Amino acid sequence: MSGPPGSGKTTLAHAISQQLGVPAVIRDEIKQGMVLAAGQTPEQGWDELNMPTLTAFFNVLGVLVRAGVTVVAEAAFQRRLWVPNLEPLAPVTDIRIIHCTASASVIRDRIIRRAETNPHRRAHNDGDLLAEIADDRHSVEHFESVDLDVPSLTVDTTDGYCPGLKAIARFAIPPR
């Protein structure tokens, strides 16, 4: 599951994992757990946990897929950061990429709403995103989607899911 911040990745990842009955591995939730475990405050620099979060995320994915577990993995997968970590998993699992997208106004509203209502978002230093939105500099066009030679599907999450959840779940499970 990939897409820019506010595109609906986490919500869709949880919905698909529920639909399929498989675990969801969510990068932001791993980071939130690391922040909680470290007992850190924003002044102590949560961005220092970005690389350890990345390592933990891919270690968890590696353990699960090597054990034969179907898993929904969600992060703001961008090519330069994620492809080197996804490619080694390709020989042991059938990777499928779901790109989430939504209208710019919906993405903007989601980012603002979650910053106001979700105290766990402090772990992600959303201040930069909020500043870009406030200054009208935020653009989803700057997001560089992960690009692997694997099946991919784009899902518009502006108003529900297009295509629908059942079609997305069918796409997520490779034919046997």
N, C-alpha and C positions, 0 to 999 in steps of 0.2 A: 504494500500500500504506500503510495507516494503522492506528493503534491505539496503546494506551498502552504505556509501556515494559514490556518483558518479555512482550508478547503474541505474539511469534513473527514479527514483521514481516520482519526481516532474513533469517531462515532461509527463510521462505516466498518472499520476493522473489528470493533466489538460486535456489531450486528452480524457480520459474516461469520465470525468465530462462533457466535451463538447459533446461527443458522446451520453451520456445519458440525457443531459440537467439538471444536478443536480449540487449543489454546491460542491466545493472541499475545504476541510479544510486542510491547509498545515502548519505543525508545524513551519518550517523555516520562512514562511511569517509572522506568528504571532510574532515570536521573532524579526524579522526585524521591524515590526510595533512597538513593545515595545521599541526597541533601538531608533527608530526615535522619539517616543513620549517622551522618557526620555532625549533626547538630549545628550546622552552619547558619549564619545569618547573611542577608544580601551583602553586607559590608565585607564579608570574608571572601567574596569572589566565587560565586557558584559556577562561573564560566570555566574555572579550573577543573570542573568535573566533566566537561564535554568529552575529552578524549577517554577518560576512564569509563564513561557511559558508553561510548562507541565500542570499546573493547568488551565490556560486559554484554552489550546487546548482541554482538556477533558471536561471542562465546556461547551464550544461551541458544541462539539460533543453531549454531554448529552442533551442540550436544543434542538438541531435539531432532534435527533432520538426519543426523547420523544414526540416531536411534529409530529412525523410520516414522517419526511423528509428522503428520501434516500440521502446519502452523500458519497462522496469519501474522505476518511481520509488518509493523507500521513505523515509519519514520519519514521525515522530509527528505527522502532519498534524492540526493543530487549526484550527478555523475562523478565529479571529481573526488567526492568523499566516500561514496558508497560502492561504486563499481568494483574497486579493488577488493572489497570485503565480500561482495556478493558472488563474484566470479568463482572463487574457490568452492562455493557451495553447489554450483551447477552440476558437477559430476555425481553428487549424492542426492539431489532432489530436483523436482520439476518446477523451476521458478516460473511464476506468472506475475506480471506486474499490473497493478491497477492504479491508474493515475486519477487522482481526484481533482476536480476543477469546480469552480462556482463563479458567479458574477463577481466583479470587483467590489461592488457595494455590499454584497452578502459577506464576502471574505472580510472586508473592513469591519462590518458590524459584528461578526463573530469574534474577531480579535479583541475588539473593545469590550464586548459583553463578557468574554471569559476572563479578561484581566480584572474586570469589576466584580465578578461573582465567584471566581475559582481561586482560592488562596494558594493552591498548589502551583499555579502558574508563576508565582514568584521565583520558583526554581529555574525558570527559563529566561530571566532577564528580558521580558517582553517590552521593557521600556523603549528600546530602540525601535521596535515595530510601532509602538504607540506614538512615538515622536514623528516617525515617517508619516503616519496617518494624519496626525495633527497638522503637519506642515504640507500635507497633500503631495508627499513624495513617494508614497507606498505604491508599488506596482508589482503585480503578479508576473509580469512579463520577464522579470529578472530571474525568476526561478528556472533553474536548469534541470529538467527532469532526468532521471536515470534512464540510460539508453543501453539496453542489452539486447542481444539477438534471441529474445524469448517472446512468447505470446504476451500481448499487452491489451488492456482495455481501458478506455477513458470513461469515467463516470462523472456526470454532472450532478453535483449535490446541492445546487441552488435551491431547489424545492423538492425534497425527497430524493430519490435516486433514479437517474435515467442513464442506462437501463435499470430496471427494477432489481430488487434484492435477490429474487430467485434466479434471475438471469446472471447476476454477478456471481452468485454462489456456484452455479453450473460452470461458469468460466473458470473459477478458482480451482475446481477439481479436474485434473487432466483425465482425458479418456483412457480407459484401461484396455 
